[in-house]
Amino acid sequence: MDDTGTGLNTVTQDQVPFLGYPSSRQDDPGHLQCLIYLIPGNPGLIAYYEPFMKTLRQLLDEKEAVAGCRHAFHIYGRNLLGFQDGDHSPAFGTTTTSGTKTEPFTLEDQIRDVSDHLQQLNTSTLKTGQTFDQVILIGHSVGAYITLELFHRHHHARRVLHTTPTTTSNPPPDPLGTVPLTAAILLFPTISHIARSRSGQKLDLLRTTPFLDRAAHHIAKRFVDLCPGWLLSAVVRRVMGFPAHAVGATLQFLASRDGIWQALHLGKDEMRVIGEERWGEEMWVVQEMVEEEAEEEEGEDEGGVRGREGGEGKAGLGRTKFIFYFAERDHWVADECRDEFIERRRRQEKGRARVVVDEGGVPHAFCIHHSEFVAEKVKGWIGDIAGL
C-alpha cells in the first residue's frame, strides 16, 4: 500500500503490523467468502491477539470441515496507528517547516485508517479477484467504539450509494459503503462515558491536569528508558505474570520510540470523545436497507437483549447484527453505564443487539490469559451470525 497522510504525519501503510489467517477455501468460488476483521484495543498491538486469532482459526477450520458448510472464513487484524515506529514519519514531537509539532494519532485518525484498510482488504485479498460476501468486525475495548462508528458511517454511505449513481469518473463519496459489513462482535466494549469507569477517572484526571497532560508521556518514557531490559522483562514476566506472547508485545511497546506517547494520547482522546451514546435508533433496530426491502420479514426476537446469556435458541439469530460481551466487573466500563446501555437495548421491540454479561471472571484484557476461552465463544457467535 502507498503512503498516506494523516494530519502532519505520513503513514507508511505496509509498515503497520498485520496478522492474517485466511481460509484454505479462498480459491473456491462456490463458498461464501467471509472476512473476520479484528480491531484491537489500546495499546493497539495486534501481537497481543495472536493466540486468540490462531485459536479462532482452528475452531473455524472445524466448522468449515462440517459437511454442508458453504462458508470460508478469513481472519485478519492489524495494529492501530502509531504503535510501530516505522508506520509513521516524522517522529511525534518533530517541528515541521510550518513551526507546528507533530502529534500522535487521534481516535478519529484510527477510525479513518481502519475504514481505509477494510476497503483495501475487500478488493485485494481474495486470489480469485472477487470481493468478500460478508464482513464481520470484532472490536475489543476502544476497538468496539471504532467498530460501531464504522457501522454508523457505513449505514449512511450505503444510503448515498443507493440513491446516487456512481461511475468510474464519479466514484462513491465514501467507499466504505461498498464493503459488505454484516455484523459485529464487541468484546468488553468501551462505548459510552469511559471517563466514569475506575481507570477512566484516573486517565481523565491526567488529561485535565495541565502539567500531567503535557508531560506524562515524557515522564513515563524516561522512566522506562532508565530501566535495564532484564528488569523490564522480569517485571512483565514474573510480577505481572504475562505469558510469552504478551511479554514480547509489551516489551516491544515499551521499547518503541513513540508507543507510550501514542497510547496515552489516544487514551486521553477516548476520555474526551467517548461520552453520551452517539448512535441513533437506526443502529439498533431492524433496518431494511434498499437492497433488502423486498425480503420477507422473518421471526423477530421478542426483545433486543437475551438476558445475561439469555434465550439461547436459534429464533431471530439471522437478524442479530451486534453481539456485546461485557465483563461482570470491568475497570474500563462503569457498571451503571453498561446497565443503562443494556436496558435501552432491552426496550427495543425490533432490536438487533444481543448482550451477554460474562459471569466467569474474564477480565477486560482477555487476550493475555483467556484467549482460548473467548475464542470458543466467538466461534459460536460467528456460527449464529452465519446461520451454521
C-alpha positions in Angstrom: 0.0 0.0 0.0 1.1 3.6 -0.7 2.0 6.1 2.0 -1.0 8.2 3.2 -1.2 11.4 5.1 -2.9 11.7 8.4 -2.6 15.3 9.8 1.0 16.2 9.9 2.2 12.6 9.9 2.8 10.4 6.9 1.6 6.8 7.4 3.6 4.0 5.7 0.8 1.5 5.4 2.9 -1.6 4.7 4.8 -1.0 7.9 1.7 -1.3 10.1 2.0 -4.8 11.8 -0.6 -7.2 10.4 -1.8 -10.7 11.1 -3.7 -12.8 8.6 -5.2 -16.3 8.8 -7.0 -17.0 5.5 -9.3 -19.9 4.8 -7.9 -22.8 2.8 -11.1 -22.4 0.7 -10.3 -18.9 -0.5 -9.9 -20.1 -4.1 -13.3 -21.8 -4.2 -16.0 -19.6 -5.8 -18.6 -21.9 -4.6 -18.2 -20.7 -1.0 -19.4 -17.6 0.7 -16.2 -15.7 1.4 -16.4 -14.0 4.9 -13.8 -11.6 6.3 -13.5 -11.5 10.1 -11.6 -8.4 10.9 -10.2 -7.7 14.4 -9.8 -4.2 15.7 -7.6 -4.1 18.9 -7.9 -2.0 22.0 -5.4 0.4 23.4 -2.4 -0.2 23.3 -3.2 -1.2 19.7 -0.7 -4.0 19.1 -2.2 -6.9 17.2 0.5 -9.2 18.7 -1.4 -9.4 21.9 -4.2 -11.2 20.0 -2.1 -13.8 18.2 -3.2 -16.8 20.4 -6.8 -15.6 20.1 -6.7 -15.4 16.3 -4.8 -18.7 16.0 -7.4 -20.5 18.2 -10.3 -19.0 16.3 -8.7 -20.1 13.0 -8.5 -23.7 14.3 -12.1 -23.6 15.5 -13.4 -22.1 12.3 -11.5 -24.8 10.3 -13.6 -27.3 12.2 -16.8 -25.5 11.2 -15.7 -25.3 7.6 -15.0 -29.1 7.6 -18.6 -29.9 8.5 -20.5 -31.3 5.6 -22.7 -28.7 4.0 -20.8 -25.7 5.3 -20.6 -23.2 2.4 -18.6 -20.5 4.3 -14.9 -19.7 4.0 -13.8 -17.6 7.0 -10.7 -15.3 6.7 -9.3 -13.8 9.9 -7.3 -10.6 9.7 -6.3 -7.8 12.0 -3.6 -5.2 12.4 -2.1 -2.6 14.8 -3.7 0.7 15.4 -1.6 3.6 14.0 1.4 4.9 16.0 2.4 1.9 17.9 5.1 0.8 15.5 7.8 3.5 14.9 8.1 2.5 11.3 4.5 3.1 10.4 4.7 6.9 10.6 7.1 9.8 9.9 8.4 12.0 11.2 8.6 11.0 14.9 6.0 12.5 17.2 7.1 15.9 18.5 9.0 16.9 15.4 8.8 20.5 14.5 7.7 20.9 10.9 8.7 23.6 8.4 5.5 25.5 9.4 6.6 25.5 13.0 3.9 23.0 14.1 4.9 19.9 16.1 3.6 16.5 15.0 1.4 14.7 17.4 0.2 11.1 17.9 -2.9 9.8 16.1 -6.4 10.6 17.4 -9.4 8.3 17.7 -10.8 9.9 14.5 -7.5 9.1 12.7 -7.8 5.5 13.8 -11.4 5.2 12.6 -10.5 6.6 9.2 -7.4 4.3 8.9 -9.4 1.2 9.7 -12.1 2.2 7.2 -9.4 2.6 4.5 -7.8 -0.7 5.4 -11.1 -2.5 5.2 -11.8 -1.1 1.8 -8.3 -2.2 0.6 -8.7 -5.8 2.0 -12.2 -6.1 0.5 -10.8 -5.5 -3.0 -7.4 -7.1 -2.9 -7.4 -10.1 -0.6 -9.0 -13.0 -2.4 -7.0 -14.7 -5.0 -10.0 -15.0 -7.3 -10.2 -11.2 -7.6 -13.6 -11.1 -6.1 -14.7 -9.1 -3.1 -15.9 -10.6 0.2 -19.5 -11.6 0.5 -19.7 -10.7 4.2 -17.6 -8.8 6.7 -17.8 -9.4 10.4 -15.9 -7.0 12.7 -14.6 -8.0 16.1 -13.8 -4.9 18.2 -12.1 -5.1 21.6 -12.3 -2.2 24.1 -11.9 1.0 22.1 -11.9 -1.2 19.1 -15.6 -1.7 19.8 -16.2 2.0 19.6 -14.3 2.1 16.3 -16.5 -0.8 15.1 -19.8 0.9 15.9 -18.6 4.2 14.4 -17.7 2.3 11.2 -21.2 0.7 11.1 -22.8 4.2 11.6 -20.8 5.7 8.7 -21.4 2.6 6.6 -25.2 2.9 7.1 -25.1 6.5 5.8 -22.7 5.6 3.0 -25.0 2.8 1.8 -27.9 5.2 1.6 -25.9 7.6 -0.5 -24.6 4.7 -2.7 -28.2 3.5 -3.4 -29.6 6.9 -4.2 -26.6 8.4 -6.2 -25.4 6.9 -9.5 -21.7 6.1 -9.4 -19.3 5.5 -12.3 -15.5 5.3 -12.7 -15.4 9.0 -13.2 -17.9 9.6 -10.4 -16.9 7.2 -7.5 -18.9 7.0 -4.3 -18.2 9.8 -1.8 -17.4 7.2 0.9 -16.1 3.9 -0.5 -16.8 2.3 2.9 -20.4 1.8 1.6 -19.1 -0.8 -0.9 -17.8 -3.0 2.0 -20.4 -5.7 2.9 -20.4 -5.1 6.7 -22.7 -7.7 8.1 -22.4 -8.0 11.8 -20.1 -7.2 14.7 -18.9 -8.8 17.9 -18.0 -6.3 20.6 -15.7 -7.6 23.3 -15.5 -5.7 26.6 -16.7 -2.6 24.8 -15.9 0.9 25.9 -18.7 2.7 24.0 -20.1 5.3 26.4 -18.8 7.5 29.2 -15.5 5.8 29.5 -14.3 8.6 31.9 -16.8 7.3 34.5 -15.0 4.0 34.8 -12.4 3.4 37.6 -9.5 3.5 35.2 -11.1 6.2 33.1 -11.3 8.5 36.1 -7.6 8.3 36.6 -6.8 8.9 33.0 -9.2 11.8 32.8 -7.5 13.4 35.8 -4.2 13.1 33.9 -5.9 14.7 30.9 -7.4 17.6 32.8 -4.2 18.4 34.9 -2.2 20.8 32.7 1.3 19.6 33.8 0.5 15.9 33.5 -1.4 16.4 30.3 1.8 17.9 28.7 4.5 15.8 30.4 3.1 12.4 31.4 4.3 10.6 28.3 7.8 12.1 28.6 8.0 11.0 32.3 6.7 7.5 31.6 9.1 7.0 28.6 12.1 8.4 30.6 11.3 6.0 33.5 11.1 3.0 31.1 14.3 4.0 29.3 16.2 4.2 32.6 15.2 0.6 33.5 17.5 -2.1 32.1 15.9 -4.6 29.7 16.4 -7.6 32.0 14.4 -5.7 34.8 11.5 -4.8 32.5 11.4 -8.4 31.2 11.4 -9.7 34.8 8.6 -7.4 35.9 6.4 -8.2 32.9 7.0 -11.9 33.0 7.2 -12.7 36.7 5.5 -9.8 38.6 2.7 -9.3 36.0 2.6 -13.0 35.1 2.3 -12.4 31.4 2.7 -15.4 29.0 5.3 -15.3 26.3 3.2 -13.6 23.5 2.2 -10.8 25.9 5.7 -10.4 27.2 7.0 -9.9 23.7 4.3 -7.4 22.7 4.7 -5.4 25.9 8.5 -5.2 25.7 8.2 -4.2 22.1 5.7 -1.5 23.0 7.8 -0.1 25.9 11.0 -0.1 23.8 9.4 1.8 20.9 10.2 5.5 20.4 6.6 6.7 20.2 4.4 3.9 21.6 3.9 5.2 25.1 3.0 8.6 23.8 0.6 7.2 21.3 -1.2 5.1 23.9 -1.6 8.0 26.3 -2.6 10.4 23.6 -5.2 8.0 22.3 -6.4 7.2 25.8 -6.9 10.9 26.6 -8.8 11.4 23.3 -11.0 8.5 24.3 -11.9 10.3 27.5 -12.9 13.3 25.5 -14.8 11.6 22.7 -16.5 8.6 24.2 -19.3 10.1 26.2 -23.0 10.0 25.7 -24.1 7.3 23.3 -23.9 8.9 19.9 -25.7 6.5 17.6 -29.3 6.8 16.8 -32.1 4.2 16.8 -31.3 3.2 13.3 -28.1 1.5 14.6 -30.0 -0.9 16.8 -33.4 -1.7 15.3 -34.2 -3.8 12.2 -33.2 -1.7 9.2 -34.5 -2.7 5.8 -31.8 -1.3 3.5 -32.6 -0.6 -0.1 -31.3 -4.0 -1.3 -33.2 -5.8 1.5 -36.6 -4.2 1.1 -38.1 -7.0 -0.9 -37.1 -9.6 1.6 -39.9 -11.3 3.6 -39.9 -10.4 7.3 -38.7 -13.4 9.4 -39.5 -14.1 13.0 -38.1 -11.4 15.3 -36.8 -11.7 18.8 -39.2 -10.6 21.5 -36.6 -8.1 22.6 -33.3 -6.8 21.6 -31.5 -8.5 24.5 -31.3 -12.1 25.6 -30.7 -11.7 29.3 -27.2 -12.5 30.6 -26.6 -15.3 28.1 -30.3 -15.5 27.8 -32.6 -17.2 25.4 -30.1 -19.3 23.5 -32.5 -20.7 20.9 -32.0 -20.1 17.2 -35.1 -17.9 16.7 -34.1 -14.5 15.3 -30.4 -15.1 15.2 -30.3 -14.4 11.5 -31.2 -10.8 12.3 -28.6 -10.4 15.0 -26.3 -7.6 14.0 -24.4 -6.8 17.1 -23.3 -9.1 19.9 -21.9 -7.3 23.0 -19.8 -9.3 25.5 -19.4 -7.3 28.8 -17.4 -8.3 31.8 -19.3 -8.6 35.1 -16.7 -6.2 36.6 -14.6 -4.1 34.2 -12.3 -1.3 35.3 -12.7 0.4 31.9 -16.5 0.2 31.9 -18.7 1.8 34.6 -21.4 -0.6 35.8 -24.1 2.0 35.6 -23.3 2.9 32.0 -23.2 -0.8 31.0 -26.6 -1.4 32.7 -28.2 1.7 31.1 -27.0 0.5 27.7 -28.4 -3.0 28.3 -31.8 -1.6 29.4 -32.1 0.7 26.3 -31.4 -2.3 24.1 -34.0 -4.4 26.0 -36.7 -1.9 25.4 -36.4 -2.0 21.6 -39.0 -4.2 20.1 -37.1 -4.9 16.9 -33.7 -4.8 18.4 -30.8 -6.4 16.6 -28.4 -6.3 19.5 -27.7 -9.3 21.7 -26.0 -8.7 25.0 -24.0 -11.2 27.1 -22.6 -10.4 30.5 -19.8 -12.7 31.5 -20.1 -14.3 34.9 -16.9 -16.3 34.8 -14.4 -13.6 35.8 -12.9 -13.0 32.4 -11.1 -9.6 32.6 -11.1 -6.7 30.2 -7.6 -7.7 28.9 -8.9 -11.1 27.8 -6.1 -11.5 25.2 -3.5 -12.0 28.0 -4.7 -15.2 29.7 -8.2 -16.0 28.3 -7.7 -16.1 24.5 -8.9 -19.7 24.0 -12.0 -19.3 26.2 -13.1 -16.2 24.4 -12.3 -17.7 21.0 -14.7 -20.5 21.8 -17.5 -18.1 22.5 -16.7 -16.0 19.4 -16.8 -19.2 17.3 -20.3 -19.8 18.4 -21.4 -16.3 17.8 -19.9 -16.3 14.3 -21.8 -19.6 13.7 -25.0 -17.9 14.8 -24.5 -14.9 12.6 -23.7 -17.1 9.6 -26.6 -19.5 10.3 -24.4 -22.5 10.9 
